[in-house]
Amino acid sequence: MPNSLIPTHLLCLPGDRTPEEDLLEKKGDIQLIQRYRWNLHHNGKSTWNTDRVDLAGLLKVELALRENDQRHVALTGKLDARRRYEINVKLKFAEEITEVQSIESEIKKLIRDYWDLERRWWQIRSSFPRTPLSRGVDLWRSNPMWYLHQDLREDCAGRGGCCEQDCGCCPKRRERPGRNLAAGHCTVECSCCEKVRGFELDAEQKRMYRKAFGLGSDWITKSAYATKMIQVSTLGLTAGDAVVDPFDKISDVTDDRAHLPLPCWRMLGHIGLNPV
């Protein structure tokens, strides 16, 4: 039977390329095609199960991976310092031995947890159906430096992260072997941030800041911050900027620090948090 005699909807699968998507790809305008893919999915015109594309869930697991790895780096540094101290003074008090054992035990747990988080990440990512939105995520994430987009660096700086400093920690994280999924910006576990601010966050402070900058289940309707982070983290999109190629907003130059108009701790008061 000639194809022309078969109803078109019987020849298509959910997520197939549309003529518009093909046209925009041929034009090579990254900004436009990414916006088209986002809006096709979120304006209710998609024909596939949108619940299966858990963008917020993906980013939450990536945040957990970063927290895990940054905690691992912090504890490894503390353990190395303790061992150097023991070698220099040649003393081992009972409380010091207990502290070392506690650190070693937590590091082992972090390694196991990281392995588990990697599988959770893949479970979410592999469940994305082959759709325009998924192709948009693939395109943006094809650049391993995607997380150094200007907006994400400004967010890191605003939260008091290393993008406010000249240490270069954030770009360097992609160099950690076997930890590519943890490459990203600072979390409440960053030891470099702790040194700069001069104090360690307690459990309640960590919980508060996780909640303030989190990605809840109602992010798409309730949190403008979460929507912004999801758009730029998954497709490289920024509202109000329809001209610049998203890839041109990636930079790992440490001298080009993402300073904000207000110091980060003062800014927290403007969003309802008390500076610590």
MIDOSE-1310 file (N, C-alpha, C; in nm, 2 decimals, decimal comma, always signed):
residues 276
mpns	+0,08/-0,12/+0,00/+0,00/+0,00/+0,00/+0,09/+0,12/+0,00; +0,07/+0,22/-0,09/+0,15/+0,34/-0,09/+0,13/+0,42/+0,04; +0,24/+0,48/+0,09/+0,24/+0,56/+0,21/+0,13/+0,67/+0,21; +0,10/+0,72/+0,09/+0,00/+0,83/+0,09/-0,14/+0,79/+0,13
lipt	-0,16/+0,66/+0,12/-0,29/+0,60/+0,16/-0,31/+0,57/+0,31; -0,19/+0,58/+0,38/-0,19/+0,54/+0,52/-0,21/+0,67/+0,60; -0,30/+0,68/+0,70/-0,31/+0,80/+0,78/-0,18/+0,84/+0,84; -0,15/+0,97/+0,84/-0,02/+1,01/+0,89/+0,01/+0,97/+1,03
hllc	-0,10/+0,98/+1,12/-0,07/+0,95/+1,26/-0,03/+0,81/+1,28; -0,06/+0,72/+1,19/-0,02/+0,58/+1,20/+0,13/+0,56/+1,16; +0,19/+0,66/+1,10/+0,33/+0,64/+1,06/+0,42/+0,71/+1,15; +0,37/+0,78/+1,25/+0,45/+0,86/+1,34/+0,46/+0,80/+1,48
lpgd	+0,57/+0,82/+1,55/+0,58/+0,78/+1,68/+0,60/+0,90/+1,77; +0,55/+0,90/+1,89/+0,57/+1,01/+1,98/+0,72/+1,05/+1,99; +0,75/+1,17/+1,98/+0,89/+1,22/+1,99/+0,96/+1,23/+1,86; +0,89/+1,18/+1,75/+0,96/+1,20/+1,62/+0,99/+1,35/+1,59
rtpe	+1,09/+1,37/+1,50/+1,12/+1,51/+1,47/+1,00/+1,57/+1,39; +0,98/+1,70/+1,42/+0,88/+1,77/+1,35/+0,95/+1,85/+1,23; +0,87/+1,89/+1,13/+0,93/+1,97/+1,03/+0,99/+2,10/+1,08; +0,93/+2,15/+1,18/+0,99/+2,28/+1,24/+1,12/+2,25/+1,31
edll	+1,13/+2,14/+1,38/+1,26/+2,11/+1,44/+1,37/+2,09/+1,34; +1,34/+2,02/+1,23/+1,44/+2,00/+1,12/+1,48/+2,13/+1,06; +1,38/+2,22/+1,04/+1,41/+2,35/+0,98/+1,50/+2,43/+1,07; +1,47/+2,43/+1,20/+1,56/+2,51/+1,29/+1,70/+2,45/+1,30
ekkg	+1,71/+2,32/+1,30/+1,84/+2,26/+1,30/+1,92/+2,29/+1,18; +1,86/+2,30/+1,07/+1,93/+2,33/+0,95/+1,98/+2,48/+0,95; +1,90/+2,57/+1,02/+1,94/+2,71/+1,03/+2,06/+2,72/+1,12; +2,07/+2,63/+1,21/+2,19/+2,63/+1,31/+2,17/+2,73/+1,42
diql	+2,05/+2,78/+1,44/+2,03/+2,88/+1,55/+2,00/+2,80/+1,68; +2,10/+2,78/+1,76/+2,09/+2,70/+1,89/+1,98/+2,76/+1,98; +1,98/+2,89/+2,00/+1,89/+2,95/+2,09/+1,74/+2,92/+2,05; +1,71/+2,94/+1,92/+1,58/+2,92/+1,87/+1,53/+2,77/+1,88
iqry	+1,62/+2,68/+1,84/+1,58/+2,54/+1,85/+1,56/+2,49/+1,99; +1,64/+2,54/+2,08/+1,63/+2,50/+2,22/+1,50/+2,56/+2,28; +1,47/+2,68/+2,24/+1,34/+2,74/+2,29/+1,22/+2,66/+2,23; +1,23/+2,63/+2,11/+1,12/+2,55/+2,04/+1,10/+2,42/+2,12
rwnl	+1,21/+2,35/+2,15/+1,20/+2,22/+2,22/+1,14/+2,23/+2,36; +1,18/+2,34/+2,43/+1,13/+2,36/+2,56/+0,98/+2,39/+2,55; +0,94/+2,48/+2,47/+0,80/+2,52/+2,46/+0,71/+2,41/+2,40; +0,76/+2,33/+2,31/+0,68/+2,22/+2,26/+0,65/+2,12/+2,37
hhng	+0,74/+2,10/+2,46/+0,71/+2,01/+2,57/+0,62/+2,07/+2,68; +0,65/+2,20/+2,72/+0,58/+2,26/+2,83/+0,46/+2,34/+2,80; +0,43/+2,35/+2,67/+0,30/+2,42/+2,64/+0,19/+2,33/+2,62; +0,21/+2,20/+2,65/+0,10/+2,11/+2,64/+0,07/+2,05/+2,50
kstw	+0,16/+2,07/+2,41/+0,14/+2,03/+2,27/+0,21/+1,89/+2,24; +0,28/+1,84/+2,34/+0,35/+1,72/+2,31/+0,25/+1,60/+2,32; +0,29/+1,49/+2,25/+0,20/+1,38/+2,24/+0,26/+1,26/+2,32; +0,36/+1,28/+2,40/+0,42/+1,17/+2,48/+0,39/+1,20/+2,62
ntdr	+0,43/+1,11/+2,71/+0,41/+1,12/+2,85/+0,51/+1,21/+2,91; +0,47/+1,33/+2,94/+0,56/+1,43/+3,00/+0,60/+1,40/+3,14; +0,53/+1,31/+3,21/+0,57/+1,28/+3,35/+0,70/+1,20/+3,35; +0,73/+1,14/+3,24/+0,85/+1,06/+3,23/+0,98/+1,14/+3,22
vdla	+0,97/+1,27/+3,19/+1,08/+1,36/+3,17/+1,10/+1,43/+3,30; +1,17/+1,38/+3,39/+1,18/+1,43/+3,53/+1,31/+1,52/+3,53; +1,30/+1,64/+3,48/+1,41/+1,73/+3,48/+1,45/+1,77/+3,62; +1,36/+1,80/+3,70/+1,39/+1,84/+3,84/+1,45/+1,73/+3,92
gllk	+1,40/+1,60/+3,90/+1,46/+1,49/+3,96/+1,61/+1,47/+3,92; +1,63/+1,49/+3,79/+1,77/+1,47/+3,74/+1,86/+1,57/+3,81; +1,82/+1,70/+3,82/+1,91/+1,80/+3,88/+1,92/+1,78/+4,03; +1,82/+1,72/+4,10/+1,83/+1,69/+4,24/+1,93/+1,58/+4,27
vela	+1,93/+1,48/+4,18/+2,04/+1,38/+4,20/+2,18/+1,43/+4,17; +2,19/+1,52/+4,07/+2,32/+1,58/+4,04/+2,36/+1,67/+4,16; +2,27/+1,74/+4,22/+2,31/+1,81/+4,34/+2,36/+1,72/+4,45; +2,29/+1,61/+4,47/+2,33/+1,51/+4,57/+2,47/+1,46/+4,54
lren	+2,50/+1,43/+4,41/+2,63/+1,39/+4,37/+2,74/+1,49/+4,40; +2,71/+1,62/+4,38/+2,81/+1,72/+4,40/+2,83/+1,74/+4,56; +2,72/+1,73/+4,63/+2,74/+1,74/+4,78/+2,82/+1,62/+4,83; +2,80/+1,50/+4,78/+2,87/+1,38/+4,82/+3,02/+1,40/+4,78
dqrh	+3,05/+1,44/+4,66/+3,19/+1,45/+4,62/+3,26/+1,56/+4,70; +3,19/+1,68/+4,72/+3,26/+1,79/+4,79/+3,28/+1,75/+4,94; +3,19/+1,67/+4,99/+3,21/+1,62/+5,13/+3,33/+1,53/+5,13; +3,34/+1,44/+5,03/+3,45/+1,35/+5,02/+3,58/+1,42/+5,01
valt	+3,59/+1,53/+4,93/+3,71/+1,61/+4,92/+3,75/+1,67/+5,05; +3,65/+1,72/+5,12/+3,67/+1,79/+5,25/+3,72/+1,69/+5,35; +3,66/+1,57/+5,36/+3,71/+1,47/+5,46/+3,84/+1,42/+5,43; +3,87/+1,40/+5,30/+4,00/+1,35/+5,26/+4,11/+1,45/+5,30
gkld	+4,08/+1,57/+5,28/+4,18/+1,68/+5,32/+4,20/+1,68/+5,47; +4,09/+1,66/+5,54/+4,10/+1,66/+5,69/+4,18/+1,54/+5,74; +4,16/+1,42/+5,67/+4,22/+1,30/+5,71/+4,37/+1,31/+5,68; +4,41/+1,36/+5,56/+4,55/+1,38/+5,53/+4,62/+1,47/+5,63
arrr	+4,55/+1,58/+5,67/+4,61/+1,67/+5,76/+4,63/+1,60/+5,90; +4,54/+1,52/+5,94/+4,55/+1,45/+6,07/+4,66/+1,35/+6,06; +4,68/+1,28/+5,95/+4,79/+1,18/+5,94/+4,93/+1,25/+5,94; +4,94/+1,37/+5,87/+5,06/+1,44/+5,87/+5,10/+1,49/+6,01
yein	+5,00/+1,53/+6,09/+5,02/+1,57/+6,22/+5,07/+1,46/+6,31; +5,01/+1,34/+6,29/+5,05/+1,22/+6,37/+5,20/+1,19/+6,34; +5,23/+1,20/+6,21/+5,37/+1,16/+6,17/+5,47/+1,26/+6,23; +5,43/+1,39/+6,23/+5,52/+1,49/+6,28/+5,54/+1,49/+6,43
vklk	+5,44/+1,47/+6,51/+5,45/+1,47/+6,65/+5,47/+1,33/+6,71; +5,44/+1,23/+6,63/+5,46/+1,09/+6,67/+5,38/+1,06/+6,80; +5,26/+1,11/+6,80/+5,17/+1,08/+6,91/+5,03/+1,04/+6,86; +4,97/+0,95/+6,93/+4,84/+0,90/+6,89/+4,76/+0,89/+7,02
faee	+4,68/+0,99/+7,04/+4,59/+0,99/+7,16/+4,46/+0,91/+7,12; +4,39/+0,86/+7,22/+4,28/+0,78/+7,19/+4,17/+0,85/+7,12; +4,15/+0,98/+7,15/+4,05/+1,06/+7,09/+4,08/+1,09/+6,94; +4,21/+1,10/+6,91/+4,26/+1,12/+6,78/+4,24/+1,00/+6,69
itev	+4,27/+0,88/+6,75/+4,25/+0,76/+6,68/+4,10/+0,74/+6,64; +4,01/+0,77/+6,74/+3,87/+0,76/+6,72/+3,82/+0,86/+6,61; +3,88/+0,98/+6,60/+3,84/+1,08/+6,50/+3,88/+1,03/+6,36; +4,00/+0,97/+6,35/+4,05/+0,92/+6,22/+3,96/+0,81/+6,18
qsie	+3,93/+0,72/+6,27/+3,84/+0,60/+6,23/+3,70/+0,65/+6,19; +3,65/+0,75/+6,25/+3,52/+0,81/+6,21/+3,53/+0,87/+6,07; +3,63/+0,94/+6,04/+3,65/+1,00/+5,91/+3,66/+0,89/+5,80; +3,74/+0,79/+5,83/+3,76/+0,68/+5,74/+3,62/+0,61/+5,71
seik	+3,55/+0,59/+5,82/+3,42/+0,53/+5,80/+3,32/+0,61/+5,72; +3,32/+0,74/+5,74/+3,23/+0,83/+5,66/+3,27/+0,83/+5,51; +3,40/+0,83/+5,49/+3,45/+0,83/+5,35/+3,41/+0,71/+5,28; +3,42/+0,59/+5,34/+3,37/+0,47/+5,28/+3,23/+0,47/+5,25
klir	+3,15/+0,53/+5,34/+3,00/+0,54/+5,32/+2,98/+0,63/+5,20; +3,05/+0,74/+5,19/+3,03/+0,84/+5,08/+3,06/+0,77/+4,94; +3,16/+0,68/+4,94/+3,20/+0,61/+4,82/+3,08/+0,52/+4,78; +3,03/+0,45/+4,87/+2,91/+0,36/+4,84/+2,79/+0,44/+4,80
dywd	+2,77/+0,55/+4,87/+2,65/+0,64/+4,83/+2,67/+0,70/+4,69; +2,79/+0,74/+4,66/+2,81/+0,79/+4,52/+2,78/+0,69/+4,42; +2,82/+0,57/+4,44/+2,79/+0,46/+4,34/+2,64/+0,45/+4,32; +2,57/+0,45/+4,44/+2,42/+0,44/+4,43/+2,36/+0,56/+4,36
lerr	+2,41/+0,68/+4,38/+2,36/+0,80/+4,32/+2,38/+0,80/+4,17; +2,50/+0,75/+4,13/+2,52/+0,73/+3,98/+2,41/+0,65/+3,91; +2,38/+0,54/+3,98/+2,27/+0,45/+3,92/+2,14/+0,52/+3,92; +2,11/+0,60/+4,03/+1,98/+0,67/+4,03/+1,98/+0,78/+3,92
wwqi	+2,09/+0,84/+3,89/+2,10/+0,94/+3,79/+2,07/+0,87/+3,65; +2,13/+0,76/+3,63/+2,11/+0,69/+3,50/+1,97/+0,64/+3,49; +1,91/+0,59/+3,60/+1,77/+0,55/+3,59/+1,68/+0,66/+3,54; +1,70/+0,78/+3,59/+1,62/+0,90/+3,55/+1,65/+0,94/+3,41
rssf	+1,78/+0,95/+3,38/+1,82/+1,00/+3,25/+1,78/+0,90/+3,14; +1,80/+0,77/+3,16/+1,76/+0,67/+3,06/+1,61/+0,66/+3,04; +1,53/+0,71/+3,13/+1,39/+0,70/+3,11/+1,33/+0,81/+3,03; +1,42/+0,91/+2,99/+1,37/+1,02/+2,91/+1,33/+0,96/+2,77
prtp	+1,21/+0,97/+2,72/+1,18/+0,92/+2,58/+1,26/+1,01/+2,48; +1,28/+0,95/+2,36/+1,35/+1,02/+2,26/+1,25/+1,13/+2,20; +1,26/+1,25/+2,25/+1,17/+1,36/+2,21/+1,26/+1,48/+2,18; +1,19/+1,58/+2,13/+1,27/+1,71/+2,11/+1,33/+1,76/+2,23
lsrg	+1,26/+1,75/+2,35/+1,32/+1,80/+2,47/+1,44/+1,72/+2,51; +1,44/+1,59/+2,50/+1,55/+1,50/+2,52/+1,67/+1,53/+2,43; +1,64/+1,56/+2,31/+1,75/+1,60/+2,21/+1,81/+1,73/+2,25; +1,72/+1,82/+2,31/+1,78/+1,95/+2,36/+1,87/+1,93/+2,47
vdlw	+1,84/+1,84/+2,57/+1,93/+1,81/+2,68/+2,06/+1,75/+2,63; +2,05/+1,65/+2,53/+2,17/+1,59/+2,48/+2,26/+1,70/+2,41; +2,20/+1,79/+2,34/+2,28/+1,90/+2,27/+2,35/+1,98/+2,38; +2,28/+2,03/+2,48/+2,34/+2,12/+2,58/+2,45/+2,05/+2,66
rsnp	+2,42/+1,92/+2,70/+2,51/+1,85/+2,78/+2,63/+1,79/+2,70; +2,62/+1,80/+2,57/+2,73/+1,75/+2,49/+2,86/+1,83/+2,51; +2,85/+1,95/+2,57/+2,97/+2,03/+2,61/+2,99/+2,00/+2,76; +3,10/+1,94/+2,80/+3,12/+1,91/+2,94/+3,14/+2,03/+3,03
mwyl	+3,15/+2,15/+2,97/+3,16/+2,27/+3,04/+3,03/+2,34/+3,06; +2,92/+2,28/+3,03/+2,79/+2,34/+3,02/+2,76/+2,41/+3,15; +2,80/+2,36/+3,27/+2,77/+2,41/+3,40/+2,84/+2,55/+3,42; +2,93/+2,58/+3,34/+3,00/+2,71/+3,35/+2,93/+2,82/+3,27
hqdl	+2,80/+2,80/+3,24/+2,72/+2,91/+3,18/+2,72/+3,03/+3,28; +2,71/+3,14/+3,22/+2,72/+3,27/+3,30/+2,62/+3,27/+3,41; +2,49/+3,23/+3,38/+2,39/+3,24/+3,48/+2,41/+3,14/+3,60; +2,47/+3,02/+3,57/+2,50/+2,93/+3,67/+2,62/+2,97/+3,76
redc	+2,71/+3,04/+3,70/+2,82/+3,10/+3,77/+2,78/+3,21/+3,86; +2,69/+3,29/+3,81/+2,63/+3,40/+3,89/+2,55/+3,34/+4,01; +2,48/+3,24/+3,99/+2,41/+3,17/+4,10/+2,50/+3,12/+4,20; +2,61/+3,06/+4,16/+2,71/+3,00/+4,25/+2,77/+3,12/+4,33
agrg	+2,81/+3,23/+4,27/+2,86/+3,34/+4,34/+2,76/+3,40/+4,44; +2,63/+3,41/+4,40/+2,53/+3,46/+4,48/+2,51/+3,38/+4,61; +2,53/+3,25/+4,60/+2,51/+3,16/+4,71/+2,64/+3,16/+4,80; +2,74/+3,24/+4,76/+2,87/+3,24/+4,84/+2,96/+3,13/+4,79
gcce	+2,95/+3,08/+4,67/+3,04/+2,98/+4,62/+3,17/+3,03/+4,56; +3,25/+2,94/+4,51/+3,38/+2,97/+4,46/+3,38/+3,06/+4,34; +3,27/+3,07/+4,27/+3,27/+3,16/+4,15/+3,27/+3,30/+4,20; +3,26/+3,33/+4,33/+3,28/+3,46/+4,38/+3,43/+3,49/+4,41
qdcg	+3,51/+3,38/+4,41/+3,65/+3,39/+4,44/+3,73/+3,37/+4,32; +3,87/+3,37/+4,34/+3,96/+3,35/+4,22/+4,03/+3,21/+4,24; +3,97/+3,12/+4,32/+4,03/+2,99/+4,34/+4,02/+2,89/+4,22; +3,92/+2,91/+4,14/+3,90/+2,82/+4,02/+3,85/+2,69/+4,05
ccpk	+3,79/+2,67/+4,17/+3,74/+2,53/+4,21/+3,64/+2,48/+4,12; +3,54/+2,56/+4,08/+3,43/+2,50/+4,00/+3,48/+2,45/+3,86; +3,56/+2,52/+3,78/+3,61/+2,46/+3,66/+3,70/+2,34/+3,68; +3,77/+2,33/+3,79/+3,86/+2,22/+3,82/+3,79/+2,09/+3,85
rrer	+3,66/+2,10/+3,89/+3,59/+1,98/+3,94/+3,57/+1,88/+3,82; +3,56/+1,93/+3,70/+3,54/+1,84/+3,59/+3,67/+1,75/+3,56; +3,78/+1,78/+3,63/+3,90/+1,71/+3,61/+3,92/+1,59/+3,71; +3,82/+1,58/+3,80/+3,83/+1,47/+3,90/+3,80/+1,34/+3,83
pgrn	+3,89/+1,24/+3,83/+3,87/+1,12/+3,76/+3,76/+1,04/+3,82; +3,67/+0,98/+3,74/+3,56/+0,90/+3,78/+3,45/+0,98/+3,85; +3,45/+1,11/+3,85/+3,35/+1,19/+3,92/+3,29/+1,29/+3,82; +3,28/+1,26/+3,70/+3,23/+1,35/+3,60/+3,08/+1,40/+3,63
laag	+3,00/+1,31/+3,69/+2,87/+1,36/+3,72/+2,86/+1,45/+3,84; +2,97/+1,46/+3,91/+2,98/+1,56/+4,02/+3,04/+1,69/+3,98; +3,08/+1,71/+3,86/+3,13/+1,83/+3,81/+3,02/+1,94/+3,82; +3,05/+2,05/+3,89/+2,95/+2,15/+3,90/+2,99/+2,25/+4,01
hctv	+2,89/+2,33/+4,05/+2,92/+2,44/+4,14/+2,91/+2,40/+4,29; +2,94/+2,49/+4,37/+2,96/+2,47/+4,52/+2,82/+2,43/+4,58; +2,83/+2,35/+4,68/+2,72/+2,31/+4,77/+2,76/+2,35/+4,91; +2,67/+2,31/+5,00/+2,69/+2,34/+5,14/+2,81/+2,26/+5,20
ecsc	+2,86/+2,17/+5,12/+2,97/+2,08/+5,17/+3,11/+2,13/+5,11; +3,11/+2,24/+5,04/+3,24/+2,28/+4,98/+3,34/+2,33/+5,09; +3,45/+2,26/+5,10/+3,55/+2,30/+5,20/+3,62/+2,43/+5,17; +3,63/+2,46/+5,04/+3,70/+2,59/+5,01/+3,61/+2,71/+5,05
cekv	+3,48/+2,69/+5,03/+3,38/+2,80/+5,08/+3,39/+2,81/+5,23; +3,40/+2,70/+5,30/+3,41/+2,70/+5,44/+3,53/+2,78/+5,49; +3,65/+2,76/+5,42/+3,77/+2,84/+5,46/+3,75/+2,99/+5,44; +3,68/+3,02/+5,33/+3,66/+3,17/+5,29/+3,57/+3,23/+5,39
rgfe	+3,46/+3,17/+5,43/+3,37/+3,24/+5,52/+3,41/+3,23/+5,67; +3,50/+3,13/+5,70/+3,56/+3,12/+5,83/+3,49/+3,04/+5,93; +3,39/+2,97/+5,89/+3,31/+2,89/+5,99/+3,25/+2,77/+5,91; +3,21/+2,67/+5,99/+3,14/+2,55/+5,93/+2,99/+2,56/+5,95
ldae	+2,92/+2,53/+5,85/+2,77/+2,53/+5,86/+2,73/+2,41/+5,95; +2,63/+2,44/+6,04/+2,58/+2,33/+6,11/+2,47/+2,26/+6,04; +2,42/+2,15/+6,09/+2,32/+2,07/+6,02/+2,19/+2,15/+5,99; +2,15/+2,24/+6,08/+2,03/+2,32/+6,06/+2,05/+2,42/+5,95
qkrm	+2,17/+2,48/+5,94/+2,20/+2,58/+5,84/+2,20/+2,51/+5,70; +2,26/+2,40/+5,69/+2,27/+2,32/+5,57/+2,13/+2,29/+5,52; +2,04/+2,24/+5,61/+1,90/+2,21/+5,58/+1,83/+2,34/+5,52; +1,85/+2,45/+5,59/+1,79/+2,57/+5,55/+1,83/+2,62/+5,41
yrka	+1,96/+2,61/+5,38/+2,00/+2,65/+5,25/+1,97/+2,55/+5,14; +1,96/+2,43/+5,17/+1,92/+2,33/+5,07/+1,77/+2,36/+5,03; +1,69/+2,39/+5,13/+1,55/+2,42/+5,11/+1,53/+2,55/+5,03; +1,61/+2,65/+5,06/+1,60/+2,78/+5,00/+1,63/+2,77/+4,85
fglg	+1,73/+2,69/+4,82/+1,78/+2,68/+4,68/+1,75/+2,54/+4,62; +1,64/+2,48/+4,67/+1,61/+2,35/+4,62/+1,52/+2,34/+4,50; +1,49/+2,22/+4,46/+1,40/+2,20/+4,34/+1,29/+2,11/+4,39; +1,18/+2,17/+4,44/+1,07/+2,09/+4,49/+0,99/+2,03/+4,38
sdwi	+0,89/+1,95/+4,42/+0,81/+1,88/+4,32/+0,72/+1,98/+4,25; +0,69/+2,09/+4,31/+0,60/+2,19/+4,25/+0,68/+2,30/+4,18; +0,80/+2,27/+4,14/+0,89/+2,38/+4,09/+0,83/+2,45/+3,97; +0,76/+2,39/+3,88/+0,72/+2,45/+3,75/+0,62/+2,56/+3,78
tksa	+0,54/+2,55/+3,89/+0,43/+2,65/+3,91/+0,46/+2,74/+4,03; +0,55/+2,70/+4,12/+0,57/+2,77/+4,24/+0,70/+2,84/+4,25; +0,81/+2,79/+4,19/+0,94/+2,85/+4,21/+1,00/+2,90/+4,08; +1,01/+3,03/+4,07/+1,08/+3,10/+3,96/+1,22/+3,06/+3,96
yatk	+1,28/+3,05/+4,08/+1,43/+3,02/+4,09/+1,45/+2,88/+4,03; +1,37/+2,78/+4,07/+1,39/+2,65/+4,02/+1,37/+2,64/+3,87; +1,27/+2,71/+3,82/+1,24/+2,71/+3,67/+1,36/+2,76/+3,60; +1,42/+2,87/+3,65/+1,54/+2,93/+3,59/+1,65/+2,83/+3,59
miqv	+1,68/+2,77/+3,70/+1,79/+2,67/+3,71/+1,77/+2,55/+3,62; +1,65/+2,51/+3,61/+1,62/+2,39/+3,52/+1,64/+2,43/+3,38; +1,59/+2,54/+3,34/+1,60/+2,58/+3,20/+1,75/+2,60/+3,15; +1,83/+2,66/+3,24/+1,97/+2,69/+3,20/+2,05/+2,56/+3,21
stlg	+2,02/+2,48/+3,31/+2,10/+2,36/+3,34/+2,07/+2,24/+3,24; +1,95/+2,24/+3,18/+1,92/+2,13/+3,09/+1,92/+2,17/+2,94; +1,89/+2,29/+2,91/+1,89/+2,33/+2,77/+1,97/+2,46/+2,74; +2,03/+2,52/+2,85/+2,11/+2,64/+2,83/+2,03/+2,76/+2,80
ltag	+1,90/+2,76/+2,84/+1,81/+2,87/+2,81/+1,81/+2,98/+2,92; +1,80/+3,10/+2,88/+1,78/+3,21/+2,98/+1,67/+3,30/+2,93; +1,56/+3,32/+3,02/+1,45/+3,41/+2,98/+1,50/+3,55/+2,96; +1,45/+3,61/+2,85/+1,49/+3,75/+2,82/+1,62/+3,76/+2,73
davv	+1,68/+3,65/+2,70/+1,80/+3,65/+2,61/+1,77/+3,55/+2,50; +1,71/+3,61/+2,39/+1,67/+3,52/+2,28/+1,77/+3,54/+2,16; +1,88/+3,60/+2,18/+1,97/+3,63/+2,07/+2,10/+3,55/+2,08; +2,16/+3,55/+2,20/+2,30/+3,49/+2,22/+2,29/+3,34/+2,21
dpfd	+2,39/+3,28/+2,14/+2,40/+3,14/+2,14/+2,44/+3,09/+2,29; +2,36/+3,00/+2,35/+2,39/+2,95/+2,48/+2,54/+2,91/+2,50; +2,60/+2,85/+2,40/+2,73/+2,80/+2,42/+2,83/+2,91/+2,43; +2,79/+3,03/+2,38/+2,88/+3,15/+2,39/+2,88/+3,21/+2,53
kisd	+2,79/+3,16/+2,62/+2,79/+3,21/+2,75/+2,86/+3,12/+2,85; +2,93/+3,03/+2,80/+3,01/+2,94/+2,88/+3,15/+2,99/+2,89; +3,20/+3,00/+3,02/+3,34/+3,05/+3,04/+3,40/+2,99/+3,16; +3,52/+2,95/+3,15/+3,59/+2,89/+3,27/+3,71/+2,98/+3,31
vtdd	+3,71/+3,10/+3,27/+3,82/+3,19/+3,30/+3,80/+3,24/+3,44; +3,89/+3,21/+3,53/+3,87/+3,24/+3,67/+3,88/+3,39/+3,70; +3,95/+3,46/+3,62/+3,96/+3,61/+3,64/+3,83/+3,68/+3,61; +3,74/+3,61/+3,53/+3,61/+3,67/+3,50/+3,51/+3,62/+3,60
rahl	+3,53/+3,66/+3,72/+3,44/+3,62/+3,83/+3,30/+3,67/+3,82; +3,21/+3,59/+3,87/+3,07/+3,63/+3,85/+3,02/+3,71/+3,97; +3,07/+3,83/+3,99/+3,03/+3,91/+4,11/+2,89/+3,96/+4,09; +2,82/+3,97/+4,20/+2,68/+4,03/+4,20/+2,68/+4,16/+4,26
plpc	+2,58/+4,24/+4,24/+2,58/+4,38/+4,29/+2,59/+4,38/+4,45; +2,53/+4,28/+4,51/+2,53/+4,27/+4,66/+2,62/+4,16/+4,70; +2,70/+4,17/+4,81/+2,77/+4,06/+4,86/+2,68/+3,95/+4,90; +2,72/+3,83/+4,88/+2,63/+3,71/+4,89/+2,56/+3,70/+5,02
wrml	+2,62/+3,73/+5,13/+2,55/+3,72/+5,26/+2,45/+3,83/+5,28; +2,47/+3,95/+5,23/+2,37/+4,05/+5,23/+2,25/+4,01/+5,15; +2,28/+3,95/+5,03/+2,17/+3,92/+4,94/+2,08/+3,82/+5,00; +2,12/+3,73/+5,09/+2,04/+3,63/+5,14/+1,92/+3,69/+5,22
ghig	+1,95/+3,81/+5,28/+1,85/+3,88/+5,36/+1,74/+3,93/+5,26; +1,77/+3,95/+5,14/+1,67/+4,00/+5,04/+1,57/+3,89/+5,00; +1,61/+3,76/+5,02/+1,52/+3,65/+4,98/+1,46/+3,58/+5,10; +1,47/+3,65/+5,22/+1,40/+3,60/+5,34/+1,48/+3,51/+5,43
lnpv	+1,61/+3,51/+5,40/+1,70/+3,43/+5,49/+1,79/+3,52/+5,58; +1,81/+3,48/+5,70/+1,90/+3,57/+5,79/+2,04/+3,53/+5,76; +2,13/+3,62/+5,73/+2,27/+3,59/+5,72/+2,32/+3,53/+5,85; +2,41/+3,43/+5,83/+2,46/+3,35/+5,94/+2,59/+3,41/+5,99
